[in-house]
Each structure stands twice: as C-alpha cells, then as structure tokens.
Amino acid sequence: MADGGNLRAYAADGTTMIPHDLTYINPARKLGRLFIRTNLSASSDTAVVIALQDGASSALAVTDTNGRNAVWADYEVVWVFPDAVNRTGKGHAQGGSLVAHSEWVRDLYHSFVGDPHQGIAVDTAGRVITIDTTWLRRHTSADLVTVQASNSDPILASGIAGVNHLGDGCIIGNEVFLPLEEYPNSPYDNQHIAVYDADTLAFLRSYDISANAHEVSGIAHDGIDLWITDFTDGSVLYRYSTTGALLETVVLSETIANMQGITHVDGVLHISSDTADNPVKAVAPDGTVTGTVLERAGLSINEGLSFDGTSLWLLRGDGNVSRYARLPRKVDWRKVHFAPFFATIDPRSDVWTMAASVYWSEVTGDLQQGFLSHANGTSSANRATIAYDDGPDVLAMWNASDGWMSSARNPGTTDTIRLAGSHNGTGGRRLWVDGVLESSEAASASRPAGAGTAAEFILNASQSDGAEDGEAYYQFAWLRHASMSDAWMAAEAANMADPAAFYTITGP
C-alpha cells in the first residue's frame, strides 16, 4: 500500500509479530522510517524480519499489542516528524508552533543594497538581478554585495506612458522578462511584458498585453512558455508565449491570495504569497495546487521568487533574500522558527532523559539558542536546558543553580547533531552529543523544579514562552522518565545517525 499499512515486523522466526511503528513513507523517493521494539543481545546478532502483507491490509491500531503505542510504552513523549502526534498515546497536552515540513532548507540570508522589494531573477550562469520600482541591479551569486550593473530608471527607459510598477521576473537566455504596468489601475488596461538585457539591464522591447485585462505581478518561464500571476485574482494563472500572446487561462484548484513571485522548478510552478504565513505553494501546470513548499510566518512579506537550477531564492518586502538548498532527506523533519514546540508532562519527574536530532538552520551568525529543555513554567530557575552557548561557542547544558556544563563541541550552522541530556534524580546530570558523553556531574541541582506537579518538554527554546528560541529543524525527539546509560545513548545515536553501521539489511 502507498501508506505502508501492510508493512509488518516479526521476530527471527518470521511469524511472531513484534511491536512496530511506521512513522513516514514516500514510495516515490524510496524513503521511509520504521521503528520496532525488541530486545538486543550483547553476545549475538538479533534478527528482525520486515514483511509485506497483501495490499488490502491496514496498519495495526495504535492500541494493538504490536501497534504504535506498544513501541513507546516506556516513554512519556515521542515525536517522529512530520507527524506531530505524541506517539506514546499518553494524553499530554501540546502547544507551540511547527512549520510545515519541506525539503528546502535556508542556507543563506542577505540584505541587498537599496532594499529592493519587487522581485528577483537568477539563472544557472550565476546572475542575480534584484528588481525594485525604480531600480534594476545585477550581482553574482558569488558576490551579492558588489553591483555589477544597474539601471536607475527602467520604467522611464521603456518609453511606455502611464506605467509605474515593475514585478517579479525571470531570466531567459541573456534577457530578463519583467511585468511592467500601471498599478493600481481599474480596469487593468496598461499591462506589458518588458524585456531587458540580462547583463547591461538596458531596455530592449516590450509586449502589450493590456487587452487581456488582468494585473501582472510575476513572470516565470517553464522552458517554452511564460506563466503570469495576478496579485488581485488568486484563482487563475495565465500562460503566454514569449512574444506576448495569451495561450491559456489556468484555473487553480484552490485560491492563492496575493500572489507575488513565481518560478518553475522541475516541472512544477512555485508561487509566493504574502498572506499571514508567507507560504510558497507548489502548482502543477494543470492548476492543481499540490501543497505548501515552505512558509515563514512572522517575517516581512514574500515578494520575488526564482530558481537557479539548484537553489530557491525568495526576496522579502524588506530587501532581504533567503536562499534555500534542497535537502531531500530532511523532508520528514519539522522546522521550528523562533518559537517553541512543547508538551506538558503531568506528573513531572526529576529522573529523566531527553533527546532530539537537530539540523541547525540559523545562518545569521552565532546565536544562543535552546534546543532541548525540561522546565516547569516560564521561570529560568526551574529548568534544565541544552543550548548553544554563544559565550564559549559550544553546546552546553544549563540550570540556574549550577550554571553551564559545557561540551567540547562547537557545531557550525547547518550541521546535523544528535543532542541528549539526563538527570538521575539524586544530583547527577549528563550531556551527550552524537552519542558521545561530553560532560557529566555527580552532583547538580534537580530540575525541573518549582511548585506544581507539571513540567514542559520543549523543543527550540529554553522555556515554553519562547525564551532563547531560534531556527532549527527537528526529528525523533523524546522524553523518558529514566536515566539512560552511556551505552544505550551511544547505540541510540548510532541507530539514528548511521543505520548502516548499526544494522545490516539483507533480502529475502
């Protein structure tokens, strides 16, 4: 089955079913994630048989003896994203914010000279052209600071009367195709496709499309034709020839309000919207909106969008660009963006171990950021936190009584790390990075502390109110009311980071 519901796990005899939990499957990409629960022998190999039943079989109920909850019976909270449900089945309330999962991860953030905000056009040759109401500037992808060429009045250079607005465009060969129009204007009767030289940015020619009576906010090229968005009407797209002839009006399967930028990525149109969550939507050529590519709530509005054959470039209304790299194997991770995601644990315990895989995507420089925390309320006095300490620039564990217990690890942004920490209830805390014990103390204050019985298990902040938050992607995060051994944590990290080194797979 496409959803993996017919997947089963058995002991070595092939008939004794064991608890298993399929958390993700993508048959088209040959990706999936399956957890099983079994006892491992220290003296011999432990075999597990993965088998398929017929296609009519459904996944076991989560409460089945061998279903999801049984896999995680010893845990309080388990998140295996992209699904944000607590896989233990325990009824701990959850709060906070998770961004839609995406294979696109930001790897660059830059503020352009002049604060351009209308659009951006990039190509495989490394040209980066920013588009503003009264300026065009060309940079290179290797040097986003130096202006290689500019046009200080591209609208006047067109010679078209009444136009006052440029939009998001694209590079085709050695030319830049841009929307040029009178805006606002009702009815829309002064719209054009303007073409400029991609190197000098000089005006070359234009195509009058006013007769089609729609607003023009963005232009993309699919290798043959142009695709045009309408900021005022989010229900349709327009397909044009490169000489300005309207070929087709494509009705969208769902409305995308305030369409600003558009680009073409491997057969699929990507469209940026400046609505509340700042989404970028994927749209098939027949108009089917297939999903959200990424979203960044809380930032300046989305404007231009362009694809250079490798990276996705998204220009904001404040003149800042975010560049996104494609990481297909992060597609089942979830991003938390300057906010926490947490579960409230009741009753709390001062014996615990917590862990999470973190892809640290913050690229604006060193930042003190809490990745994992076990807290009681929003007081810093009541928590134990695993954070990046930007004083000595290392991963460290902190509480208010004992201060920092630091590791020797200084991860770079865009590194993937497996973080874990524990407290044994009688004074000792431990910090592991990638399964290696980095720091430990025989005596330290018990956390979480404070009045009341509940506590929070928190991702991406040190407290549930969002203190010391940042931006990171997370996968396989858990809290367990037990103090786990070094050997157990080393095996857990090996299983997640390098499965091939932890087990081998053979065919039937």
N, C-alpha and C positions, 0 to 999 in steps of 0.2 A: 504493500500500500504506500501511497505517496507520503502519508503522515507517519509511517513506521509502526502503525498499530499492530501489525502482525509479527513484530520482532519479539523474540523471547530469549531468555538466558537460562542455561541449565548447568548443573554440576558436570563433572567429567564423564559421568555415565550417559549423558545426553538425554536423560528422561526426568531427572529430579530438578524441578524448576527452583530457581533461587531468586531473591528479590532483585528487581531491576527497574531502572527509570530512564527512559529515553527523553532527553531534555531538548534536543534540537535535531532536525534532519533536513537536508537540502539535497535531494537525489540528483538534481541537475548539476550541482557543483561537487557531488560526491563528498559532502561534508556531513558530519553528524557527531553527536555526543551522547554516549550511553554510560550510565553508572550502574554497577552491580555491587551487591553486598555478599561477601564470602569471607571465610577465614583463610589467611595465608599461612603457609608453613615456612618456618625458618630453615628447615632441613631438606625440603624437596619442593619441586615445582607444583604450583596449583593450577589446574586446568579449568577453564570455563568454556562452555560451548554456546555460541551465539547462533540461533537458527531462525528461519522464517517459516511461519505457518501460511496457510493459504490466504489469498488476498482479501477474503471476506472477514478475517479476524480483526477484532478491535483491540485496542490497548486494554490491559487489565485496569480495573477500577483502582483508584488511588488508595482505597482502603483494603484492597485484596492482600492476602497473606504475602504475596510476592510483588505487590504493587509499589507505587512510588513512596508512600509513607513508611513502608517497612524498610526501605533502603536507608532512610534517615532517622530511624527511631531514636538514636542516641543524641540527636542534635536538637537545639532549640530553633534555630533559623538556618535555612539553606536557600540561597538564591543562585540559580544557574540560569543566567540570562540567555536569550532575550526575554523569556517569560519572567515576570517579577513576582510570581506567587511564592509564598513560603512553602517549600516542597516537603517540609516535615508534617504538614497538615495541622500543626498546632495553631491555635487561634490568636496569635499575637498581632495586634493592630499595626498597620504600616502607614508611613507618611513620607512626605518629601517628593522629590521630582526626579524622574528619569527621562532622558531624551531618547527619542526613537532610535533604535539601533540602525547602524549604517556601515557600509564598507568604506566610507570616506572618512578619513581622519585628518584633522587640520595639522599641517606641518610647517606653516609659515603665516606670520601676521605682520603686516607692513602698513605704514601711513604714507600715502603718496603726497608729493609736493602739490600744492594748490587745492588739496581736499576735493578731488573730482568725485562726482556722485551720480552721474547719469549712466555710465556703463564702462565695460572693459572688453577688449578684444585681444586674444592671444593666439599664437599659432605654433606649429612644430619647429619653426625657424628661430624661436626664442624672442620674437617681437611681442611686446606688451604695450598696448595702446590704451590710455585712460581717456575717458570721454566725459566732458563737462558741458554745461550750457554754452560757454563761450571759449572753450579751450579743447584742443587735442594735444596730447603729449605722448611721445614714444620712448619707452625704456627697453631694456633687455631683461629676460628672466634671470640672468646672472648679475644684473646691476639695476635694481629697482629705484636707485637714488638718482643716478645721472639721467638727465633729459637729453636724449639723442637727437630729437627733432620735435618741433611743435608748430601748431597753427593757432594763433591767438584769437582768431575770429572766423571759425569755419562756417558759421551761419552767413555772415556777410559775404564770404568768398563764394557762396553758392549762387548769389545774384537773384535768389527767389524772393519775391516780395511777400512780406507778412509773416514769414516763418520765424520762430523764436525758440525752438526747442529741439535738442538732439536726444536720442535714446540709445539703448544698448545695441551693439552691433557685432559684426564678425569679420574676420579676415578671409578673403578668398584669393588665393594666389598672391599677387602683390598689391591687392586693393582692399580697402575697408568699406563695407556696406553699412550705412547707418540710417536710422529713422530720422527724418527731418520734417518738422511740422509746425503748425500754429497750434499752441496749446495754452490754456483751454480754448476750445472753439466748438460751438454747437450751432449748426451741424458741422461735422468734420469735412471740410472742403478745401483743405490746404495741406495735404499729406504727400510726402515724397520719400523715395529711396535715394539717398545721396551716396555717391561713391568718391572716395579719396584715395590718394596714393598711400600705400602702407608704409613707405619709407619716408617720404618728404612730408606727408599729410596734406599735400596740396589738393584742392578740389578738382575733380575730373569731370563728373557728369551727374545727372540725376534722372529719375524716372517718376513721373507724376502719377500717383495712384489715388488722387482725390476723388475720382468718380466712384470709388468703392465705398466711400463714406464711413470709414472706421478710423479710430485712433490707432497710432503706431507707437508702441513702447519699446519693442525689441525685435531684432532680426537674427536668425540663425541659418546656417547652411548645412544641408544634410549630404553634401557631395554632389547633388544635382540641382535641387530647388532651394528656395528661401522659405522660411517659416516665420510668420509675423504674429506678435501678440498685441492685444488690445487692452490697455490698462483699465478702461471704463467698462469693458464687457468680458467677464471671465468665463463665458460659456463656450467660446469658439476660438479657434486658431485659423489663420489664413495661410494658404500655400501659394507662393508666387514663383514665376520664372525669374531668372537672374536679370531679365530685361524688363521686369515690372508688370508682367501680365498675371492677373489673378487666375489661378488654376483650380482652386478648390477652397471651400469653406468647410472646416472640420469641426463638428460639434463635439465638445468634451463630455465625457461620461459623468463628470462632476465639475462644478464651478470652481475655478481657481481665482480668487479675488485679487485684485491689484497686481496683475502680472507685470513684472518689471524686466527681468532678464531672461534670455532663452539661449540654449546651446544644444548641440547634438552630440550624444555620447554613445558610440557603438550601436547605432540603430534606434536609439531611444532619445526623445526630446527631454531636456531637463529645464524646468521653468521655476524662477524665483518669485516668491510672493512677499509683499511687505505687510502681511497681516500679523496678528499678535505673536504667533510662534515663529515667524520668519522661516516658513518651510521652503524647501526646494522639492518640487514634485516631479515624478517621472511620468511621461506621457508617451504612449505608443503612437505611431503615425496615423492610426485609425481614430485617435482621440480618446482612447481608454486611459484614464488616469490609474496607473498601476501601483502607486504608493508614494510615500514620503522618502526622499533620498537622504535628507538631513534637515535639522531645524536648529535654530539658535535663538530661543526666546530671550528677550531682555536686552538684546543688542540693538544698535541702530538699524534702521530698515534695510531690507535687501534691495539692491539695485541691479548692477550688471552681473552677468554670469557667462563664463567662457571656458572651453575645454581645449587644452593644448595637445591632446593625444595621449597624455599621461595624467595630468593633474587638472583639478577643477578649481577655477578662480572665481571667488564671489566678492564683489565690491559692495561695500556698505554706503549708506547715505552720508556717513561722516568722512568719506575719503579713505577709509581703511580697507585693505583687502585681506581676506582669509584664503589661503591656498590649501587644498585638500588632496592628500595622496590616497590612492585606493589600496586598501588592505583587506583582501577578500577573506582571510581567515579571522578577521575581527568582526565579521558580520553578525555573529551571535553574542557580541558583547553589548553592554549598555553604557551610554555616556551620562555622567552627572556633571552639570555645568553650573558652577558657582551656586551650589545648593546641596543639601544633604539628602540622603535616602536612608530610612531607618525603620526599625521595628521596635515596638515597646514590649519588653520582656517582663512578665509578671507571673510568679515571683522572680526577683533577681537573685543572683548568687555571686559570691566573691571567689568562687572556683570556676575558672573558665579558660577557654582557648578560642581565639578568633583568627580568621584568615581570609584573604582575598587575593585574587590576581588583579594587578593594576597595570594598565597601559597609560602612562603619564603623558597626556597630550598637550599640556600647557606649554606654550612656546614663547612666552613673552619674557622669559628670564627666571631667575631664582625667585621662589615664592614659598613662604611657609604654608604648607597645606596638610591638613589632617586627612589621611587616607582611611584609617580604621579607628573607631573609638567605641568604648564601652562606658556609658555615662549614666548619671541619674539627674535628670533635669538639665538646666542650662547653665549651671554654675561650673566654672572651671575647676573648682575644688573637688568635684565629685567624680572626675573621670580619669580613665587611663586611655591614652591616645598614641597611635603610631602615626608619626608625621614626618615630613621633610623639614628639618630644622635649618633655616637659612642663615644661622649664625656660623656653625662649623660646616654647613652644607653637607649634611649626612642624613640618612634615615635614622630615626631615633624613637624611643618610647618615653612617654612623659606622664607624670602625675604631679599634683601641686605640692605634695609633701617631700618627694624625693628628687624632683626635677628630671633632668634628661638622663636616660640610659642609652648611650649612643652606639651605633654600629660603625663599621669602617666603610660603609657603602655610600658613595655619592653618585646616585644614578643621574644620567642625563635625561632631559625631557625627551619624550617619545621612546623611552625604554619600557620594556615589559618586565615586571618584577612580581614575585610571589611574596606577600607580606603576611606575617603571623606573629601573634603575641599571646602570652598566657599569664595567669596569676593562680597560685596554688592555694590561696585562701588563708595561709598562715604566714605570709610575708614575702614569698619569692615571686619575681616576675621574670619573664624570658622573652627575647625578641629573635625571630628567625627571618632571614631574607633568603629567598630561593632555597628553602630547606636547610640552610646552614645557621646554626646558633651563633648569632652575632654578639649578643650581650645577655647577661643574667645577673641577678642579685639574690642573695639568700634572704635578705630582709628588706622589705619595702611595704609601704602603706597599702592596705586593702582598698581596692576600687572595683566596682563603683560604690561610692559612699553616699551618705546623706539620708535624710528622713524618707520614709515611704518604702514600699516594697518593690516598686517597678524600676526598670532601667531601660536604657535605649542601646541598641546595637546599630551603629551608624557608619555609613559609607560616605566618604568625600567631605567630611567635616569633623571637627573635634567635639561639637555639641549639636543637638537637634535643632538649634536656632540658626545653624549655618556658620558658626564661628570657624575661622581658618579653613574656609572652603576654597575650591579651585576648580580645575577641569581635569577629568580623567575618565577613562573607560574601565569598566569593572567586569569580572567574570568569576564564577564559582566562589562566592563569599559565604562564610558560615560562622556560626557561634555555637559552641558546645559547652555545657556545664561540666567540664572535666579538664584536668591539667594533663595535656598530652606529652608524651616523651619525645626526646630529640630524634630517636629512630623513626618514630611514627611520622613526625613532621617532615623528616627528610624523604621518606617514602611518598608522602602525600604530595610534596612539591615535585618529585621526580615523575610521578604519575601525571601531573598536570603539565609540566614544562616540557618533558621529553618522553612521551609514552613509549617510544621505540626502545628506550634504554631501560624501561621498567617492565615491559612485557613484549612478547613476540606474537605475531599473528600468522597462523597457517590456515590453508584452505581445507575443505572437507576431504 
